[in-house]
Amino acid sequence: MTTLFRALVAEVLKLRRTLALRLAFVAPLVLVGANVGMFLERGSISAPEGVAAWIWYGQMNVVVWGLLMIPLFVTLETALVGNVEHANDHWKHLHALPLARGVIYAGKQFSGMVLIGVSSLALVLHTVGGGMLLKLLRPEIGLGSGVPWGRFFAYAGMTYLGSWLIISIQTWISLRWKSFVVACATGIALTVAGVFVIHADWGSFWPWALPGAVANEFSDGFLLVPELLFGTIGSIVVALLGGWDVSRRDVV
Amino acid sequence: MTDLAIATTRLRRSFGDLVAVDDVTLEVPRGAVYGFLGPNGAGKSTTIRLLLGLIRPDGGEVRLFGQPLLTNRIALLRRVGALVEGPSLYPHLTGRENLEITRQLVGATTDQRERALRLVHLEDAAGRLVKSYSTGMKQRLALALALMPEPDLLILDEPTNGLDPAGMREIREMITALPDALSITVFLSSHLLAEVEQVATHIGIIQGGQLLFQGTLEALQAEAANQLTVEVDQPDRAIELLQRQGWTVRTNSGYRMLLNVNGPADGALVNAQLVRGDVNVSHLSLTRPTLEDIFLAVTEESAGS
């Protein structure tokens, strides 16, 4: 456990001054900023009848986050994290250290999860901050004083949980193939496919659409338990397979 | 307890049809600076990857400090520091941060990290981003990474690659000092013969994946013939005379001849034979072959056979 923790600390250290770390804060900010800009201009958030303004405002942010931003963001983050090692051919140094190779893989997997977790937290804070700004500049929009913190955290958390399977798959791809293009092209193509696939009966089980499907329930407050179980268990299975595959390979 | 830091038995590794390492049996004594020589593509880096468990052998075995690497990889790698094919550094981090990452991974202490920085004289530049380092500084930092856990065995693959003469000398001086200062065995691969000659106590020569020679530097030099250079006034007559006496003679200019001899006594004998044959000798000198001469002789002989 100590070794695993040390591997995670080492991975987090590597993220200093990287685009991957900056993106963790910037990506949700861009999304919230775009929505806030749009509502500022419109002067309304067009909430359906019976839905509170804060909930609908939250829905607009969380759905786009889950359906598009998370899959693309995971794709880019894991590709960048993998590229940190591929770029200077660090594998020979890392695998010549007195550590089980699986520990190094696990460090990568967990650092990807930490990054996405941090950006999910940032999404909540940016969303609430953007809402406060809207309330200040456009009181007529109707964002009252009762910020639904619980709903924000719960759905950001579940969307994050729903992204674990993509994190595991994309981590495997980005560590398995040296080329940045392979990881990016796969993630982008399967995310775009997810936008269409999500409408199918089984669409919410499509790994790249799963966070979007979970986030889509924000305003109704439903929980997609089978999908989240599938995603969580699937992510563990894929991470174990990925760790086994990458660890047994020769470092040439 | 074995006296060998590295022992391989009939090590073999292929990549498709290419046999990169073929039946290599290495014996590296503890405390030695072992120079592993070979031209580019000879199998040096593949051998080093096998020694570190980065790739698995098709046949044979690697033992470090008497124990098989395959079944004791992690325990044995705790005693090994390595620099494989150039420095593996994170350019967006400082020198100290680069060391900190490896420190976390291997569980070394902060004292060991600072000591490694001092060993390679980088303590003043440790706070700078590595992307601003010169090639020599990067190489020294990579050496610090390998030295930080205070290994018993240091494996260095072409550690002076890309360095200017001053950088080469700096790395060379560090390597030379290691066995005495830290009781480290050094296994050093290079294609730069003059570099190896200045630091190595033992030599291995590899070509085409096969180990052509292994032993002390003195043994290698003793195996190689000294070269006698002779200048005479009648070269044709001198050649005829010397060949009749059983010498192998080569000429490299009109009046100059080269002979392989065992030592100074042979020089005197050749001189006497020429003078007795009425050939005037104007120059006679004995040259000890450099490692480069010996290396070329060994590898050319192997290529020819």
Interface residues (C-beta under 8 A of the other chain):
Chain A: T2 T3 R6 A7 V9 A10 L13 K14 R16 R17 T18 V84 N88 D89 H90 K92 H93 L94 H95 A96 L97 P98 L99 A100 I104 D250 V251 V252
Chain B: F15 R49 L52 G53 L54 I55 R56 I74 A75 L76 L77 R78 V80 A82 V84 E85 S88 L89 Y90 P91 H92 L93 E97 E100 I101 T102 Q104 L105 V106 G107 L145 P149
